[in-house]
Amino acid sequence: MKLHRGKARAFTLVELLVVIAIIGVLIALLLPAVQQAREAARRMQCTNNLKQMALAVHNYADINLAFPPKRAGTTQGADCTVKNGAFGSGWMRLLPFFEQNALYDQWSSASTFNSTNYPAWGPCPWDSTAGNYTPYSVQIDSLKCPSDGDASSATGRGATNYMFSVGDSINSGGTRGVNDVNESRGIFGNLGAKITFASITDGTSNTAMLSERLYGGTNKQLIGRGVASPGYDPMTAPNDCYNAVDPNNRRQFVSSATVTNWAGRYDHGSASHIGFNTVLPPNAPACGNDGNDNATDAVLPPSSQHPGGVLVAYGDASVSFVAETIDTGNTGAAPVNSGPSPYGVWGAIGSRDGGESVQIP
């Protein structure tokens, strides 16, 4: 008796197209969820990094009875290879407090690299030989936010996404500035600053200590990475920085603006490299009054790839997310040296002794 098999039925073209369409819809639905999960993991790691850096600052302050200066060091003199120009950064001082003792020992000792002899504390960060100085070029993962691909892939000079708060100070010099004087309105000063926990009269839990900025890298024309020099001084009205933004693409500066990519070198103590201020909101454009990374009056908002804002570590070492929609008061006002900040809740979070009463968002 013979067994007759039925003829196998093939998919029709319409059925195949329907299956492909269903698969495409599923991928379209799942891909954003996967990307959000990955960003959540990166943001969690970034939060942990900031927490560890905040604790490193606390440990430094406990031992030295003051916060580390954002920049300080050996006087430049005639030769930048034998002095660091008083631009040794706060991150270099903090190295032993986040398990980088070996790198700190190199920096704090006389050494020879690439046939050049260097004294303790290294050369000026901008000197032509500084690229050969090993302590300035080591890539430290804990100083980089994994959400910033440019920083993660950086080579050459050591990169950082984490920045010291100078509060709502803007001017380079003056009574309380971002670079050339001891004090700032924030937790970190320069040179001979002696800022302690007792100096934070607004309360450590209400005062920003560290935040993040995107690495300058090669994409300096993008808002959040570059610093524009539009030809006017932001000391007069900080919101003038928005005039340097391309009206046809709000993510980048106008092509005619002079833009530098200072942000993100941990060896350089200038605020333009390792600082932020609480004037314009997170992810707003950064600008300065000239092309000098130290002498410039500057508005340096924190920036990140986290959707909608940035992470901020406070004086009590807590970390929270600050939205780019935070109240910034009157950003058309000039900065002040004392009293309440004119820049709303954001400015009040930056000032350590402004006398404001704020609710941390």
NORFENBEL-V928447 format. One record per helix or strand of 3 or more residues. SS is the DSSP state (helix for helix, strand for strand). FROM is the first residue (numbers start at 1). LEN is the number of residues. Records with the same first field share a line. If there is no record, write none. Layout:
SS=FROM-LEN + FROM-LEN
//
This chain:
helix=13-52 + 90-9 + 101-7 + 130-3 + 134-3 + 141-3 + 149-4 + 197-3 + 204-3 + 238-7 + 271-4 + 344-7
strand=111-3 + 116-3 + 162-4 + 208-5 + 227-3 + 258-3 + 286-3 + 309-6 + 319-5
//
